[in-house]
Amino acid sequence: MSDQKAAYVSPRHVPAPEGETRVGSFEAKTHFAQLMDRVEQGEEIVITRHGRAVMKLVPYRPARDKEKIREAIATMRELAKENRLDGLNIKDLINEGRRF
């Protein structure tokens, strides 16, 4: 038997795609404030442990307010009920707009 182990590459241990920023966990801990600045500017950064991607820092995006969305849809539906084409054809209206 050989003393050498067979090479095993974890499925998570893959080279970074073009343009992706990867940072080791130690470096991330050491330079966290600078990474936060970069993420605040829109950059996404993958944090690795022993070369394996374990997390991603991404810019915060507030959750959508589902109740406001429902209200907006209800308002649009009410407006649609009040404003009908009254026999006009939508294709004729589109063509009419194209003349200008």
C-alpha positions as CSV (number, residue, x, y, z in Angstrom):
1,M,0.0,0.0,0.0
2,S,1.1,3.5,-0.7
3,D,1.4,6.1,2.1
4,Q,-0.2,8.7,-0.2
5,K,-3.9,9.3,0.1
6,A,-6.1,9.6,-3.0
7,A,-6.9,13.2,-3.9
8,Y,-10.4,14.2,-2.9
9,V,-11.9,17.4,-4.0
10,S,-15.0,18.5,-2.1
11,P,-17.9,19.5,-4.3
12,R,-18.0,22.8,-2.4
13,H,-14.2,23.3,-3.1
14,V,-14.4,24.8,-6.6
15,P,-12.6,27.7,-8.1
16,A,-14.3,31.0,-7.8
17,P,-16.3,32.0,-10.9
18,E,-15.1,35.0,-12.9
19,G,-15.7,38.2,-11.0
20,E,-16.6,36.5,-7.7
21,T,-14.8,37.7,-4.6
22,R,-13.8,35.0,-2.1
23,V,-12.2,35.7,1.2
24,G,-10.9,33.3,3.8
25,S,-12.6,33.3,7.2
26,F,-9.5,34.6,9.1
27,E,-9.1,37.4,6.6
28,A,-12.8,38.2,6.8
29,K,-12.6,38.4,10.6
30,T,-9.6,40.6,10.5
31,H,-10.9,43.0,7.8
32,F,-14.7,42.8,8.5
33,A,-15.2,46.6,8.5
34,Q,-13.6,46.9,5.1
35,L,-15.7,44.0,3.8
36,M,-18.9,45.7,5.1
37,D,-17.9,48.9,3.2
38,R,-17.6,46.9,0.0
39,V,-20.9,45.1,0.5
40,E,-22.6,48.4,1.3
41,Q,-21.4,49.5,-2.2
42,G,-23.2,46.5,-3.8
43,E,-20.5,43.9,-3.9
44,E,-21.2,40.3,-2.9
45,I,-18.4,38.5,-1.1
46,V,-18.1,34.7,-0.4
47,I,-16.5,33.7,2.8
48,T,-14.6,30.4,2.7
49,R,-13.3,28.0,5.4
50,H,-10.4,25.9,4.2
51,G,-11.2,26.8,0.6
52,R,-14.9,25.8,0.9
53,A,-17.6,28.4,0.4
54,V,-19.6,28.6,3.7
55,M,-21.4,31.9,3.5
56,K,-22.1,35.0,1.4
57,L,-22.1,38.6,2.4
58,V,-24.7,40.5,0.3
59,P,-26.2,43.9,0.5
60,Y,-29.3,44.2,2.7
61,R,-32.6,44.5,0.9
62,P,-35.6,45.3,3.1
63,A,-38.5,42.8,2.9
64,R,-41.5,43.9,0.9
65,D,-44.6,44.9,2.8
66,K,-47.1,42.3,1.6
67,E,-50.1,44.3,3.0
68,K,-49.1,47.4,1.0
69,I,-48.7,45.2,-2.1
70,R,-52.2,43.7,-1.6
71,E,-53.7,47.2,-1.1
72,A,-52.0,48.5,-4.3
73,I,-53.4,45.5,-6.3
74,A,-56.9,46.1,-4.9
75,T,-56.7,49.8,-5.8
76,M,-55.6,48.9,-9.4
77,R,-58.5,46.4,-9.7
78,E,-61.0,49.0,-8.5
79,L,-59.6,51.5,-11.1
80,A,-59.9,48.9,-13.8
81,K,-63.6,48.3,-13.0
82,E,-64.2,52.1,-13.2
83,N,-62.2,52.6,-16.4
84,R,-63.4,50.4,-19.3
85,L,-62.6,50.6,-23.0
86,D,-66.3,50.8,-23.9
87,G,-66.0,49.0,-27.2
88,L,-62.6,50.2,-28.1
89,N,-60.1,47.6,-29.2
90,I,-56.8,47.5,-27.4
91,K,-54.9,46.9,-30.7
92,D,-56.5,50.0,-32.2
93,L,-55.4,52.1,-29.2
94,I,-51.8,50.8,-29.5
95,N,-51.7,51.5,-33.2
96,E,-53.1,55.0,-32.5
97,G,-50.3,55.7,-30.1
98,R,-47.7,54.6,-32.6
99,R,-48.7,57.3,-35.1
100,F,-47.2,60.0,-32.9
